[in-house]
Amino acid sequence: MWTVRFWMHGYHNIGRIISPRWKLRRITLAIGEWFHCLWEICRILKDVHACFEGRIFDGRSIYLSAQKFISAYSAFLKRQGKLPIPGWVDTVKTSASNELPPQDADWFYVRAAACARHIYMRKTVGVGRLRKVHGSTKNRGARPAHHVDASGSVDRKALQALEKIGVLETDEDKGGRRITQSGQRDLDRIAKTTVDEEEESDEE
């Protein structure tokens, strides 16, 4: 038995009497948390790179942020009126880490647009990957916060709804969903229109 000083969870230099087995467990947990942080950083950097990935229109490369594209495409889906909306959208939570349901009445359109954009940028994506992307940190009180995946049912219903209107299709070879040719044309048109509107507003 010996005294080991450590720095963890905001408590600075607290002396603890710990056994070698408890020390090994603490080291293992710390290594696991570091690997989780590195994985989160890599995922965020990949998303940032995807956000600014260029698309070619009329011989020029355009750059459109994810927020503006999702807002424009969700508004397009709402105006179109073809996307099937489940009956539980006003009561369900989108993740176990959330305390309340979404406060936006049109949140399902936004989630469907986010799913479509994610597949639009990465070609083939499954429900498991979308759960990680749409997950969030769960507040566990005095205990350390942890990442919790989003609801798989919500993302699955969003993908199925996009499949029904012809935006997505199932990839038989790799699994998951991929964008269809008609869906690619719709998303390209929305992206180009949004960029053109931004350029016009900047000129004014």
C-alpha positions in Angstrom: 0.0 0.0 0.0 1.3 3.5 -0.9 0.1 7.0 -1.5 -0.4 8.0 -5.2 -1.2 11.5 -6.2 -3.3 11.8 -9.3 -5.3 14.4 -11.3 -8.7 13.4 -12.4 -12.2 14.8 -13.0 -11.4 18.3 -11.7 -10.0 17.2 -8.3 -6.4 18.4 -8.1 -3.6 16.5 -6.3 -5.8 14.4 -4.0 -3.8 11.9 -1.9 -5.3 8.4 -2.1 -4.2 5.1 -0.6 -4.7 2.6 -3.3 -3.7 -1.0 -3.9 -1.7 -2.2 -7.0 -4.9 -3.8 -8.4 -6.8 -0.6 -8.0 -3.9 1.4 -9.5 -3.9 -0.9 -12.6 -7.7 -0.5 -12.9 -7.3 3.3 -12.8 -4.6 3.3 -15.4 -6.7 1.1 -17.7 -9.7 3.4 -17.3 -7.4 6.5 -18.0 -6.0 4.8 -21.2 -9.6 4.0 -22.3 -10.7 7.6 -21.8 -7.7 8.9 -23.8 -8.4 6.6 -26.7 -12.1 7.6 -26.6 -11.0 11.3 -26.7 -8.7 10.6 -29.7 -11.5 8.8 -31.5 -13.9 11.8 -30.9 -11.2 14.2 -32.2 -10.7 12.1 -35.3 -14.4 12.0 -35.9 -14.8 15.7 -35.5 -11.9 16.4 -37.9 -13.4 14.1 -40.4 -16.8 15.9 -40.2 -15.1 19.3 -40.5 -13.3 18.1 -43.6 -16.5 16.8 -45.0 -18.3 20.1 -44.3 -15.8 22.0 -46.5 -15.5 19.4 -49.2 -16.0 21.0 -52.6 -18.7 20.3 -55.2 -18.2 21.3 -58.9 -21.0 23.3 -60.5 -20.6 25.2 -63.8 -16.9 24.5 -63.7 -16.4 26.0 -60.3 -15.9 24.5 -56.9 -18.4 25.7 -54.1 -18.2 25.4 -50.4 -21.3 25.2 -48.3 -21.5 24.8 -44.5 -23.5 21.9 -43.1 -26.0 24.1 -41.2 -27.0 26.2 -44.2 -27.4 23.1 -46.4 -29.5 21.2 -43.9 -31.7 24.2 -43.3 -32.3 24.6 -47.0 -32.9 21.0 -47.7 -35.2 20.5 -44.7 -37.3 23.5 -45.9 -37.4 21.9 -49.3 -38.6 18.6 -47.9 -41.3 20.4 -45.9 -42.5 22.4 -49.0 -42.5 19.2 -51.1 -44.9 17.5 -48.6 -44.0 13.9 -49.7 -41.8 12.9 -46.7 -43.9 10.5 -44.5 -43.9 11.7 -40.9 -44.3 9.2 -38.0 -47.1 9.8 -35.6 -44.8 9.9 -32.5 -42.6 12.9 -33.6 -44.2 15.2 -30.9 -43.5 12.9 -28.0 -40.4 10.9 -28.6 -36.8 11.7 -27.5 -34.1 11.4 -30.0 -31.5 10.0 -27.6 -31.3 8.5 -24.1 -29.0 11.4 -23.2 -31.8 14.0 -23.7 -34.2 15.0 -21.0 -36.9 16.4 -23.3 -38.2 15.8 -26.8 -37.1 18.2 -29.5 -38.8 21.6 -29.2 -38.8 22.3 -32.9 -42.0 21.1 -34.5 -40.2 20.4 -37.8 -37.3 18.5 -36.3 -38.0 15.3 -38.3 -37.4 17.2 -41.5 -34.1 18.5 -40.1 -33.0 15.0 -39.1 -33.9 13.6 -42.5 -32.0 16.4 -44.2 -29.0 15.7 -41.9 -29.1 12.0 -42.7 -29.3 12.7 -46.5 -26.4 15.2 -46.3 -24.2 12.7 -44.3 -24.8 10.0 -46.9 -24.4 12.6 -49.7 -20.9 13.3 -48.5 -19.8 9.8 -47.6 -21.5 7.6 -50.2 -22.6 4.6 -48.1 -23.7 4.9 -44.4 -25.6 2.7 -42.0 -27.8 3.3 -39.0 -25.0 2.6 -36.6 -22.8 5.3 -37.9 -25.7 7.8 -37.9 -26.4 6.9 -34.2 -22.8 7.9 -33.3 -22.9 11.1 -35.3 -26.3 12.3 -33.9 -25.4 11.2 -30.3 -24.5 13.6 -27.5 -23.0 13.7 -24.1 -25.1 12.5 -21.2 -25.2 14.5 -18.0 -24.6 12.0 -15.2 -24.5 14.5 -12.3 -21.4 14.2 -10.2 -20.1 11.3 -12.3 -18.1 11.9 -15.5 -20.1 12.6 -18.6 -20.1 10.0 -21.4 -21.1 9.9 -25.0 -24.4 8.2 -25.7 -25.5 7.2 -29.2 -28.7 8.6 -30.6 -31.9 6.6 -31.0 -31.5 4.0 -33.8 -35.3 3.9 -34.4 -35.4 7.7 -35.2 -32.5 7.5 -37.7 -33.9 4.3 -39.2 -37.3 5.9 -39.7 -35.7 8.9 -41.3 -33.8 6.7 -43.7 -36.9 4.7 -44.6 -38.8 7.9 -45.2 -36.1 9.1 -47.6 -36.2 5.7 -49.3 -39.9 6.0 -49.9 -39.5 9.4 -51.7 -36.6 8.0 -53.8 -33.7 10.0 -52.2 -31.9 6.9 -50.8 -31.6 3.3 -51.7 -30.1 0.2 -50.0 -26.6 -0.8 -51.0 -26.8 -4.6 -51.5 -23.0 -5.0 -51.7 -21.7 -2.9 -48.8 -24.9 -2.6 -46.7 -26.4 0.6 -45.5 -27.9 3.3 -47.6 -26.6 5.3 -50.5 -27.8 8.3 -52.5 -29.8 7.7 -55.6 -29.3 9.5 -58.9 -32.5 11.5 -58.4 -31.6 12.3 -54.8 -28.1 13.4 -56.0 -29.7 15.8 -58.5 -32.0 17.2 -55.8 -29.3 17.8 -53.3 -26.9 19.2 -55.9 -29.7 21.6 -57.0 -30.4 22.7 -53.4 -26.7 23.2 -52.7 -26.2 25.3 -55.9 -29.3 27.4 -55.2 -28.2 28.1 -51.6 -24.8 29.2 -52.7 -26.2 31.4 -55.5 -28.5 33.1 -52.9 -25.5 33.7 -50.6 -23.5 35.2 -53.4 -26.3 37.5 -54.3 -26.8 38.6 -50.7 -23.1 39.3 -50.4 -23.1 41.4 -53.5 -26.0 43.5 -52.2 
